[in-house]
Amino acid sequence: MTATGRFAGRVALVCGPGDGVSRATALAFAREGAAVLVAGPDGERLAGTALLVRDAGGQAASVVADVVRDGSDAAARMVAAAVERFGVPDFVFNDASVTGPRNPGNGTGTGTGTGRVEVDWAAAFAAHLTGLFTAMRHELAPMTALGRGVIVNTVRATACTERLIGPGAYAGYSAALATLTATAAHESAALGVRISLAGSRTGSGSGSDEELAEQVLLLCADEND
């Protein structure tokens, strides 16, 4: 890790499962000198990511915050933890990846073979959309108060199985997330906060975690970095 990288002296809040692309992005931010707060529902994974950063000489801490389950309370907690530990985040990365069912159904995209399609559909949309919307509301507050900051969102169907609940569901919440991100970007631009969507060219889950992490950092950088 370096104290003289392009993000030296800045703060990154990385929200997600704590492994995969959220871990790769936390490490990438730290390599560029940022202090990193990782937040999400799995304390063990988050602590592991923070430890990897510290072992490499970076600054990192973790906080358990399940925005899907606990809503605004969790979102407020993770933002407050970042501010208290390192300061107002300059960058936020929201990794909306979720784990799909181990028996994805009949392969038609409807999931009718599982008997759980409605439950899986609701869980996927809660994680990708409701959780993201709630998180961004709280992430934006301290950023807009200072008139600066960058938020990058992503969603990938790279779970523990070949698919989530079918390509129809994935297409639905991916499109909705893209629209939510674009709308938030338009609303926040005048307030000094940039909001972008990463991974739009690799929405099928292609591309490595490290490649997507580098895309996130490129979206966070400006011409002076």
Disulfide bonds with the S-S distance in Angstrom:
none
